[in-house]
Structures are given as C-alpha cells and as structure tokens.
Amino acid sequence: MRVIENIFELEENLQESYVAIGTFDGVHYGHQKLIRNAVEKAKKNGGKSVVFTFSSHPMELIDISRAPRVINTIEEKLYLLENMGVDCVILQSFIKEFANLTADEFADILKEKVGSKEIFVGFNFSFGEGGKSKTKDLIRLGEERGILVHEIPAVYVDGDLISSTFLRNRILHADIAEINRYLGHRFLIMGEVVHGKKIARELGFPTANIKISTRLYPKNGIYGARVKIEGEDFYRDGVVNIGVNPTLKPGEKSVEVNILDFDEFIYGKIVAVELEQYLREEKKFSSIDELKRVIGNDVKTWTKVVKERRNGYSTKDR
C-alpha cells in the first residue's frame, strides 16, 4: 500500500482513482462501508482505490482545546486500511495551506492530483475553507470536472448511529464485545515493545510492555486478545492488562501482553494487539502470591476459551 504524506508535493497524477474521503478515526463499521465502495469500484474498473485522510484530527489546527483523543494512532489506521485492500492512502497533514483551500481548489486537486474518477463521502461531509462546503457542493463541483460523487448514508448498528464521536464515548465504558461490534473489527492497539521492570517475568508470566500513545484506551482491566508480532504473518493468543497495575506499579499507565506459550525477546518490535473479550477488572492484590495465582487463572481461562473456539471451528469445518 502506497502512502502519500503531502498532496502538494505529489508530482504525478494518480489517475483512474476511486477515492474515499474522511478523517476515518477508528475505521469503524460506517467508515468501512464507505471505503469498501471505493475498493470494489476500483477492482471492478481496473483502477486504484485511494483513501484521502489526515495525519491528525482537523480540530487540532482549528481549536486544539476541542480536539478529541483519537481512537487510532496513524500506524493503526494504516494497518486497518491495508487490511481492507486499499491501494493508496493520502495521509495529508491538516496544515493551514490545506485548511485554507477553497472548495474549487480542493476539487481541482481531486481531479488534477488524485485523478479521481469517482468519490465516496459520508452524509455529514464538509470541506473547503472553514468547512463551509457540503456534499451537495462537491457533487456539483464533481459534475463540472467529470467526477461522479457518491454520498454514503448514515450507518446504524442496533439502532445506534455509528460515528467516531459515539465510539469515543462508548470506548471508555462499554464492554469490548459491544465496542468491537460497532467498530466492525477487534479493538486494535499497536506499539513498540519496550523494556519494563520485568517483574511479571520473575513471576513466570513474561509480558511484552507496549509503548503508551496519546490515544483512547478501553476501560482498565484484563482482556483476552490475539497478537501479531512484527515479522510474523500469523496471530498468537494473549492476555492483556490495561491499566495502572496497582499491585506492582501503582499509578503508572501500562499495556502489558502475556503471549501464551511464548517467551522470546521481542524488544523494539511492533506488535498488533486485537482485544477480543473482557475477562475481569483490574484489582490490587494483598500479596505477590495472590497476584501470581490470579494471573495464572487468567491465562487458564483464556486458554480454555481459545481451545473451545478452535474445537468449535474444526467441528464446524468437518
């Protein structure tokens, strides 16, 4: 997947592009419906699927005090988009030069730089200087330039309108199964494995400590997950502790992953952790022995779930 970081510096016209435009924070169920339209049209017509998105939330430039914490880091967004089969991502910096573009200037870029044949946007899309222009304006500007513009309607799950704002509110409080249903994929945490205090290793449960990012994390607790290590093309199973680790490292935010049946040094590597099930809340224990016993139970619980799931799949396959 090609990544373009500044559309102003792109020298060639991309040509034959089917373009999905949006902030796409979370790459949630609604976003996926919009993006898949571009991917499918590109494949059908022998063109390129392009996602035009941003390297930071636009509100960070407009009014940083109102800028939300993002659901995904840039790396996570790119990971999710690549998994969707997107050919090219324009990861535009929302700088003043871009924010001050008129609606006509932006439409010209979509034609002359991006080579748009068709464009897909959401029902609440806005663009141009001050965000004054809406989808109807892009449809008109597209017609003038020979670009077909599609407005994708709102998407609902269980009666709830799916949006990044809605999800940010749910992520902090809801069960991970509910969050995953709204996302349309497992909640993703990616990051570099960094050195910790290695206390868990001494207890017999070595963990990969994930570097903390400025983004939203789900509520503190213990989770069952699947894990992909940089350089591997398959998933391993793991138990994840998100929180402040009150027994060993009180007050210190951490994401620690115990990868089942795995004890190799992977410091410096990027891991992708996909949360699947909430197991229990994070607790402070009265002793190291009690902590060790409960961690052991967490591992046994998730190992049992994983085995039962695999057996279920194999039975179904037969």
Number of C-alpha atoms within 10 A of each C-alpha: 13 11 14 14 16 15 17 12 9 12 8 10 15 18 15 18 28 29 32 27 20 21 18 24 24 26 24 23 19 24 26 20 17 25 27 17 19 27 23 17 18 22 12 9 11 11 20 24 27 29 27 20 21 22 17 19 19 16 13 14 15 15 9 11 9 10 14 15 14 18 26 23 22 15 13 19 20 19 15 18 20 15 10 13 14 24 18 21 22 20 20 18 18 20 14 11 9 17 18 16 17 17 20 15 14 19 24 17 16 24 21 15 18 23 21 29 22 23 24 23 22 20 14 12 18 19 20 19 16 13 14 11 16 15 19 14 16 26 18 14 19 22 12 11 16 13 21 18 22 19 17 18 13 15 17 13 13 8 7 10 14 19 21 22 13 12 19 20 10 17 19 15 12 13 14 22 15 13 23 20 15 25 22 18 18 19 24 23 23 24 20 18 22 15 14 15 10 13 13 18 14 9 15 11 20 20 26 25 23 25 17 16 12 10 12 16 21 19 18 21 18 24 23 27 25 23 25 19 17 14 9 9 7 10 14 15 21 26 30 28 23 20 23 19 20 14 15 16 13 11 11 10 14 18 22 23 27 24 22 19 10 13 13 9 11 15 13 14 14 18 22 19 26 23 25 19 19 18 17 13 13 17 16 13 14 9 10 12 11 12 18 16 11 14 20 14 12 19 19 14 14 20 17 12 14 17 11 12 12 12 12 11 11 10 9 8 7 5
